[in-house]
Amino acid sequence: MRGARSPLRAANRRPQRLVRSPRSSLIGRSPPVASRRRPAAANRGRARGWRGGAGRRGRERRARHGGVPAAVRERVRAAGAMSPVWSLGAGLLLLLLWVRHRGLEAVLVHHRWVFVCLFLLPLSILFDVYYQLRAWAVWRLHSAPRQHAQRVRHIQAQVREWKNEGSKRYMCTGRPGWLTVSLRVGKYKKIHKNIMINLMDVLEVDTERQVVCVEPLVTMGQLTAHLNPMGWTIPVVPELDDLTVGGLIMGTGIESSSHIYGLFQHTCVAYELVLADGSLVRCSPTENSDLFYAVPWSCGTLGFLVAAEIQMIPAKKYVKIHYKPVRGLQKICEKFTEESKKKENSFVEGLLYSLEEAVIMTGVLTDEAEQSKINRIGNYYKPWFFKHVEKYLKADTTGVEYIPARHYYHRHTRSIFWELQDIIPFGNNPIFRYLFGWMVPPKISLLKLTQGEAIRKLYEQHHVVQDMLVPMKSLEKSIQTFHADLNVYPLWLCPFILPNNPGMVHPKGDETELYVDIGAYGEPKRKQFEARASMRQMEKFVRSVHGFQMLYADCYMTREEFWDMFDGSLYHKLREQMNCKDAFPEVYDKICKAARH
């Protein structure tokens, strides 16, 4: 009859209604209730397919799955597996829309952390992995010493080719400017003859002479990783992993052990250079001594450095470090000077958090440690070192820790001192450190490569990165000047001994003198700060106390003011003798503000 319901039709319809019910349940509605009329016996097998079977087992399955068919359950599981992918895709789409709305330049300037976290941190990891694997392979295959001579001959050939072409323009290294640790890129690279120098390997570790021979592009991170497992280190290990031996010699380098050993250049015992005529020469305190003393701070304007020999000292496992908060500027200067004069201190360092507050740290090398006081500060999830030190100041308490030696040498690397807090404001947050700290820091070279003109101008006008080397006797006056002209905190204090050797940098008198490096890195808080005027005022003060400015930083001095700060007598004499005037620019023309962008 037309009005009666066929059992067969009912059995065939119910599965269609129930297949849709799980979808409804996913958005918060209960599935429709199936008719309680049992299907015809002839069609019960079909019914079991959607009801989960008859009897006790069927009831258990229905109770367990809520009447949801297996096919639908698979769909739901697949959707769950894809949800992270969809979420990531949606997030990237929203990010792109936001960047398009705000403008790429505005995002890179005001929200630079977005670009750094998504792109530069992963690229930095790949960069590091490549160079670490390369250094390991070169050393394992012992190919560096064999290839060194060949590479040096290639450099000599390039110089002779330049000479045969008529020496029409100055020479410089072909290394891209963005690869250097200096915040600026030299304009001269585009107009000078680029000499390609691919020298980045450790050549020899001589334990009898306690000397390591390296090529100029070996980094501090690479060198300490190579020497420490062998039980050796170098006396002065400048902070950042990416600083190169060549940069530390041609410029300068310092560390908290410098109150004993001096600057990085004072730990070197010999250099090899390719000169303007293509010849290869070796210089040391007893061989070509004038050239040996003139090379530091010359910025590659006397020849191309191709190898250096550096002193080694036995390494120990830990640095036992004492933290002492000090308040009052006069007391800070007195305590810092006192500790810097003690030769029993292997390391001396100060962090000045305001004009009247500082933490002074002293350390000694040791092989023994109290297990409960070991702090592996270099682990990626640990707080940034300057923030860790600040806790002692806030708690107004002294402290003692044992830091593994290599962790101590590179304690400021992860936060690039405190520069990273301006790039990734939440970088020291525990969640960020545990999830992404293993990728920190971004490579300084990549930050330079991607900064763009807007960021460059912003940094130039509203950001300071300067190291001024002043006599220890002028420390209090110097800090007051930094406060008045810049008002940047923290300030880094690092003592060093400056011997009266020939060259561009030496004390005013005839005797060795204790100096201090005052490092200012960050955004000046001084009202109406103007970069050029403020830095010229700072440079004038440093000249007045017979101090020196590190040459990696922005230099606003005139040529006359520059040579008033530095002793150019030996330097200019050698440039005349070795015919460097037509081969290399003068050092001032490479480091002045007009030569960099």
Secondary structure, DSSP 8 states (H G I E B T S, - for coil): --SS--HHHHHHHHHHHHHHHHHHHHTT-------SS---GGGHHHHHHHHT-SHHHHHHHHHHHTT--HHHHHHHHHHHHHHHHHHHHHHHHHHHHHHHHH-HHHHHHH-HHHHIIIIIHHHHHHHHHHHHHHHHHHHHHT-HHHHHHHHHHHHHHHHHHHHHTT--S-EEE-S-GGGSSSSS-BGGGGTSEEE------EEEEETTTTEEEE-TT-BHHHHHHHHGGGTEE-S---S-TT-BHHHHHHS----TTHHHH-SGGGGEEEEEEE-TTS-EEEEBTTBSHHHHHHSTTSTTSS-EEEEEEEE-EE--SEEEEEEEEEESHHHHHHHHHHHHT-TT-SEEEEEEEETTEEEEEEEEEES---GGGB--TTSTTS--HHHHHHHHHHHT--EEEEEEHHHHHTTTTTTTTTTHHHHSTTTTSHHHHHHHGGG-S--HHHHHHT-HHHHHHHHHHH-EEEEEEEEGGGHHHHHHHHHHHT--SSEEEEEEEE---SSS---SSSS-EEEEEEEEEE---STT--HHHHHHHHHHHHHHTT-EE-TTS-B---HHHHHHHS--HHHHHHHHHTT-TTTS--HHHHHBGGGB-
